[in-house]
Amino acid sequence: MPFELQVALRYLLAKRRQVFISVISLVSTIGVMVGVAALIISLALMTGVQGEMQSKILGSSAHVFVFKPAGIEDYRAEVAKIRAVPGVIGAAPAVMGKAMISGSARNGFVAVKGIDPELEPNVTEVATLVTDGSLSELTPATEDDLPGIVIGKDLAGEIGAMVGDTVTVVTPEGSLTPMGVMPRQRRFKVAGTFRLGLYDVDSSAGLVDLEQGMRLAGTDRVGHIEVKIADVYDAPRIADRIADEFGPEYATQDWTDINQQLYSALMLEKIGMGIGIGLIVMVAALNIIASLVLLVMEKTRDIAILKTMGASSRSIMLVFLLQGAIIGIIGTVLGAIMGTTLSYFLDRYRLISIPSDIYQVSYLPFKVLTGDLVSVIVGAVIVCFFATLYPSRQAARLDPAQALRYE
């Protein structure tokens, strides 16, 4: 064992005359541990929330939206054309609209989306999220049957509708009658309910057959084509490529544009929380400085004797550098273990539940990224190392003659 490391460990582990200094060293180690653990947990929380919301948003929505201001007449030809673009793995038509829906209990508002039941599973995961019923029942089997509608689970509970019940959908786009413009309304049979996990979607979304969607919207053309990309982060590039290659009559929008404010807010929260909790590590580093300064004062005679026996100033400095580094490394490793362990159990067993109507998710998810974990560990060790420089240099500058003059 190197001489400097042996002395550093002896100072850390041996009983001291000044118990207060040992307590400060222990508090410094605990401070580093708590700070690192809190920083890892906070970053895991923000990463988990962002990832959970992203997966739910992308599960219910397309990655790229392709519009034509005049509408799309032959959507199958447009779908085939878009599917030929490299990177595109799915495309489906859609018609969007707002309406009021009436059930047996009360009325509610619904965002109606007209879809092709055969093509929609190629773009979104709604088909796999249907808890009761099926998307295949949107299209009526005979002309006498009512068309079907699949609504969010929370919306179904709000209006008091179950699978098989009849609901009335009223749209603001009216029809001209002898009595004037009257709201367009149509009766539907609840063909199913779905649960995505995002309250805004589960409490306000409804899916109907494409033909019924166009009737409710008062149009004979498809509003836009929704596109699914193999790599979701490549969506902006593919959206720009479609707009450039297909001509000026096409307009595109990708999911990053639509959710830009949400992700910007989450990123700012992650940065702010990281800075705030990172100050805990700084406080722990100040405790390391205090403990080493007091230790240098206590070990003045020892340092002087070591120097008279031939120890160099570099060796003396290295002793206290190693002592502070040991405190920082032990605290950082214990904090990393604590933070990752708590994050795992909090996410695995969903221990923290929150109201989904406010925060969009029903529990707080935690996800520790390898990059975040490595950054926190390296950053904490570096901060602790720099905290040892001042007291170590003071110990190295000690004059043996002055230290032993009054001994």
C-alpha positions in Angstrom: 0.0 0.0 0.0 1.4 3.4 -0.9 2.6 5.5 2.1 0.2 8.3 1.4 -2.8 6.1 1.2 -1.8 4.2 4.3 -1.6 7.5 6.3 -4.9 8.8 4.8 -6.8 5.6 5.9 -5.2 5.8 9.3 -6.4 9.3 9.8 -9.9 8.3 8.7 -10.3 5.1 10.7 -8.2 5.8 13.8 -9.8 7.3 16.9 -9.2 11.0 17.2 -8.9 13.3 20.2 -11.3 15.6 18.5 -14.5 13.6 18.1 -16.1 16.6 16.5 -13.9 16.3 13.4 -14.9 12.6 13.0 -18.5 13.6 13.1 -18.0 16.3 10.4 -16.3 13.6 8.2 -19.3 11.3 8.7 -21.7 14.1 8.0 -19.8 15.0 4.9 -20.0 11.4 3.6 -23.8 11.3 4.4 -24.3 14.7 2.7 -22.6 13.5 -0.5 -24.6 10.3 -0.3 -28.0 12.0 0.1 -27.2 14.7 -2.5 -26.2 12.1 -5.1 -29.2 9.9 -4.3 -31.6 12.9 -4.5 -30.1 14.1 -7.8 -30.4 10.6 -9.4 -34.0 10.2 -8.2 -35.0 13.7 -9.4 -33.4 13.1 -12.9 -35.1 9.6 -13.0 -38.4 11.2 -12.1 -38.3 13.8 -14.9 -36.9 11.3 -17.4 -39.7 8.8 -16.4 -42.5 11.4 -16.7 -41.2 12.6 -20.1 -40.8 9.1 -21.4 -44.2 8.0 -20.1 -46.0 10.9 -21.6 -44.1 10.5 -24.9 -45.0 6.8 -25.2 -48.7 7.6 -24.4 -48.9 10.5 -26.8 -47.2 8.6 -29.6 -49.4 5.6 -28.9 -52.5 7.6 -29.6 -51.2 9.9 -32.2 -49.3 9.8 -35.5 -45.7 10.8 -35.8 -46.2 13.0 -38.9 -49.4 14.7 -40.3 -49.7 15.3 -44.0 -52.3 17.9 -45.0 -53.8 19.2 -48.3 -55.7 22.5 -48.0 -58.3 21.4 -50.6 -58.8 18.0 -48.9 -57.8 14.5 -50.1 -60.2 12.8 -52.5 -58.5 9.5 -53.1 -56.9 8.7 -49.7 -55.8 5.2 -50.7 -53.6 6.6 -53.5 -52.2 9.1 -51.1 -51.5 6.5 -48.5 -49.7 4.3 -51.0 -47.7 7.3 -52.2 -46.6 8.2 -48.6 -45.8 4.6 -47.7 -43.2 4.6 -50.5 -41.2 7.3 -48.7 -38.1 5.7 -46.9 -38.6 5.5 -43.2 -42.4 5.4 -43.3 -43.9 2.2 -41.9 -47.6 3.1 -41.8 -50.1 5.6 -43.1 -53.8 6.1 -42.5 -56.5 8.7 -43.3 -58.3 10.7 -40.6 -61.0 13.3 -40.3 -61.1 15.4 -37.1 -64.0 17.3 -35.5 -65.5 18.6 -32.3 -68.9 17.5 -31.1 -71.2 17.1 -28.1 -72.1 13.5 -27.1 -75.2 12.6 -25.0 -75.5 9.4 -23.0 -77.9 8.1 -20.5 -76.5 10.1 -17.6 -75.4 13.4 -19.0 -73.8 15.2 -21.9 -70.1 15.7 -22.7 -67.8 17.0 -25.3 -65.9 14.7 -27.6 -63.1 15.1 -30.1 -64.4 12.9 -33.0 -61.8 11.2 -35.2 -63.0 9.4 -38.4 -60.7 6.5 -39.2 -60.3 3.5 -41.5 -60.4 0.6 -39.1 -58.2 -1.5 -41.3 -55.4 1.1 -41.7 -55.5 2.8 -38.3 -53.6 0.0 -36.5 -50.7 0.7 -38.8 -50.3 4.2 -37.3 -51.5 4.2 -33.7 -51.9 1.7 -30.9 -55.6 2.4 -30.2 -56.6 -1.0 -31.5 -54.5 -2.7 -28.8 -55.8 -0.3 -26.1 -59.5 -1.1 -26.6 -60.6 -2.6 -23.3 -64.2 -3.5 -24.4 -65.5 -4.1 -27.9 -63.4 -3.7 -31.1 -62.6 -1.2 -33.8 -64.0 -3.6 -36.4 -67.5 -2.9 -35.1 -67.3 0.8 -36.2 -68.7 0.0 -39.6 -72.3 -1.3 -39.4 -73.0 -4.8 -40.7 -76.2 -3.8 -42.4 -77.8 -0.5 -43.5 -80.4 -0.9 -40.7 -77.7 -1.1 -38.0 -76.4 2.0 -36.2 -72.8 3.0 -36.9 -70.4 2.4 -34.1 -68.3 4.7 -32.0 -65.4 3.8 -29.7 -64.9 6.3 -26.9 -62.4 6.8 -24.0 -63.1 5.0 -20.8 -63.3 8.1 -18.7 -65.7 9.7 -21.2 -67.9 6.6 -21.2 -68.1 6.8 -17.4 -68.8 10.5 -17.5 -71.8 10.3 -19.8 -73.0 6.9 -18.4 -72.5 4.8 -21.6 -71.5 1.2 -21.9 -70.7 -1.0 -24.8 -74.0 -1.6 -26.7 -75.7 1.6 -25.5 -76.9 4.2 -27.9 -75.5 7.8 -27.8 -76.2 10.9 -29.8 -73.5 13.0 -31.3 -74.2 16.6 -32.2 -71.8 18.7 -34.3 -71.6 22.5 -34.6 -71.5 22.2 -38.4 -75.2 22.5 -39.2 -77.5 21.5 -42.0 -79.7 24.0 -43.9 -83.4 23.3 -43.2 -86.6 25.3 -43.6 -86.2 26.3 -40.0 -82.7 27.6 -40.7 -79.3 26.1 -39.9 -79.8 23.2 -37.5 -76.9 21.3 -35.7 -76.1 18.0 -37.4 -76.8 15.1 -35.1 -76.5 11.3 -35.5 -77.1 8.3 -33.3 -74.3 5.8 -32.7 -73.9 2.5 -30.9 -71.0 2.3 -28.4 -68.8 -0.3 -30.1 -66.1 -0.2 -27.5 -64.1 1.8 -25.0 -60.3 2.3 -24.8 -57.9 3.4 -22.1 -54.7 5.1 -23.1 -53.6 6.5 -19.8 -53.7 10.1 -20.7 -56.7 11.8 -19.1 -57.1 14.4 -21.8 -57.5 11.6 -24.4 -59.5 9.1 -22.3 -62.0 11.7 -21.2 -62.6 13.4 -24.6 -61.8 11.2 -27.6 -64.1 9.2 -29.8 -63.4 7.1 -32.9 -65.9 6.6 -35.7 -65.8 5.1 -39.2 -64.2 7.4 -41.8 -67.5 7.8 -43.7 -69.3 8.8 -40.6 -66.5 11.2 -39.6 -66.8 13.0 -43.0 -70.6 13.2 -42.6 -70.3 14.7 -39.1 -67.7 17.1 -40.4 -69.9 18.1 -43.4 -67.3 17.2 -46.0 -66.7 14.5 -48.7 -63.0 14.6 -48.4 -60.4 13.3 -46.0 -58.8 15.9 -43.8 -55.3 14.6 -43.6 -53.1 11.5 -43.7 -51.4 10.3 -40.5 -48.0 8.7 -40.8 -46.0 6.4 -38.6 -42.1 6.6 -38.7 -39.7 3.8 -37.9 -37.5 6.2 -35.8 -39.7 8.7 -34.0 -36.8 11.2 -33.7 -36.4 11.1 -37.5 -40.0 12.5 -37.9 -38.9 16.2 -38.5 -36.6 15.2 -41.4 -39.2 12.9 -43.0 -41.9 15.6 -42.6 -39.7 18.1 -44.4 -38.9 15.5 -47.1 -42.5 14.8 -47.8 -43.3 18.5 -48.1 -40.4 19.1 -50.4 -41.0 16.1 -52.7 -44.8 16.2 -52.9 -45.1 19.8 -53.8 -46.5 23.1 -52.4 -50.0 21.7 -52.2 -48.9 19.5 -49.3 -48.2 20.7 -45.7 -46.7 18.6 -42.9 -46.4 18.7 -39.2 -44.6 16.3 -36.9 -45.2 15.3 -33.3 -42.3 17.4 -32.0 -43.9 20.6 -33.3 -47.3 19.7 -31.7 -45.8 18.8 -28.3 -42.9 21.3 -28.3 -44.3 23.4 -25.4 -44.8 20.3 -23.2 -41.3 18.9 -23.8 -39.7 22.3 -23.3 -41.4 22.7 -20.0 -40.4 19.2 -18.9 -36.8 19.8 -19.9 -36.7 23.1 -18.0 -38.1 21.4 -15.0 -35.4 18.7 -15.3 -32.6 21.3 -15.5 -34.0 23.4 -12.7 -34.5 20.4 -10.4 -31.0 19.1 -11.2 -29.4 22.5 -10.4 -31.4 22.8 -7.2 -30.6 19.4 -5.8 -27.0 19.7 -7.1 -26.5 22.4 -4.5 -26.9 19.6 -1.8 -23.7 18.1 -3.2 -22.0 21.5 -3.0 -23.0 21.8 0.7 -21.6 18.4 1.3 -18.4 19.5 -0.4 -18.2 22.4 1.9 -18.4 20.0 4.8 -15.5 18.1 3.4 -13.5 21.3 3.3 -14.4 22.0 6.9 -13.5 18.5 8.1 -10.1 18.6 6.3 -9.2 22.0 7.6 -10.0 21.0 11.1 -8.0 17.8 10.6 -5.0 19.7 9.3 -5.2 21.9 12.5 -5.3 18.7 14.7 -2.5 16.9 12.8 -0.1 19.9 12.7 2.5 18.1 14.9 2.1 14.9 12.9 2.6 16.7 9.6 5.7 18.5 11.0 7.2 15.2 12.2 6.5 13.5 8.8 8.3 16.4 7.0 11.3 16.2 9.4 11.5 12.4 8.6 11.7 13.2 4.9 8.1 13.3 3.7 7.8 15.8 0.8 5.2 18.5 0.5 3.7 16.6 -2.4 3.2 13.5 -0.2 1.6 15.5 2.6 -0.7 17.1 0.1 -1.6 13.7 -1.4 -2.5 12.3 2.0 -5.3 14.8 2.5 -6.3 14.7 -1.2 -6.8 10.9 -0.8 -8.7 11.4 2.5 -11.1 13.8 0.9 -11.4 11.7 -2.2 -12.2 8.6 -0.1 -15.0 10.5 1.6 -16.4 11.7 -1.7 -16.1 8.3 -3.5 -17.7 6.4 -0.6 -20.6 8.9 -0.4 -21.0 9.0 -4.2 -21.1 5.2 -4.5 -23.5 4.8 -1.6 -25.7 7.6 -3.0 -25.7 6.1 -6.5 -26.8 2.7 -5.1 -29.5 4.3 -2.9 -30.8 6.5 -5.8 -31.0 3.7 -8.4 -32.5 1.2 -5.9 -35.2 3.7 -4.7 -36.0 4.6 -8.3 -36.4 1.0 -9.3 -38.8 0.1 -6.4 -40.7 3.4 -6.8 -41.3 2.6 -10.5 -41.6 -1.1 -10.3 -44.4 -1.0 -7.7 -45.8 2.4 -8.6 -45.7 3.5 -5.0 -46.5 7.2 -5.6 -50.0 7.7 -7.1 -51.2 11.1 -8.4 -54.5 12.4 -9.8 -54.5 11.6 -13.5 -56.9 14.4 -14.4 -54.3 17.0 -13.3 -50.9 15.4 -14.1 -52.0 13.2 -17.1 -50.4 10.1 -15.6 -51.8 8.0 -12.7 -48.4 7.4 -11.0 -44.9 8.9 -10.9 -42.6 6.8 -13.2 -38.9 6.7 -12.5 -36.3 5.9 -15.2 -32.6 6.0 -14.6 -30.6 6.6 -17.7 -27.0 5.4 -17.9 -25.8 8.8 -19.1 -27.5 10.6 -16.2 -26.1 8.1 -13.7 -22.6 8.4 -15.0 -22.8 12.2 -15.2 -23.9 12.5 -11.6 -21.2 10.1 -10.3 -18.4 11.8 -12.2 -19.7 15.3 -11.3 -19.9 14.5 -7.6 -16.4 13.0 -7.5 -15.0 16.0 -9.3 -16.7 18.4 -6.9 -15.5 16.5 -3.9 -11.9 16.4 -5.4 -11.8 20.2 -5.8 -13.1 20.6 -2.3 -9.9 18.9 -1.0 -7.5 21.1 -2.8 -7.4 24.1 -0.4 -6.9 22.2 2.9 -4.4 19.8 1.2 -2.3 22.7 -0.1 -2.4 24.3 3.4 -1.1 21.1 4.9 1.7 20.9 2.3 2.8 24.5 3.1 3.1 23.8 6.8 6.6 24.8 8.2 7.9 22.1 10.5 9.9 24.5 12.6 6.9 26.7 13.3 4.7 23.7 14.1 7.2 22.2 16.6 8.4 25.4 18.2 6.1 25.2 21.2 5.8 21.4 21.4 
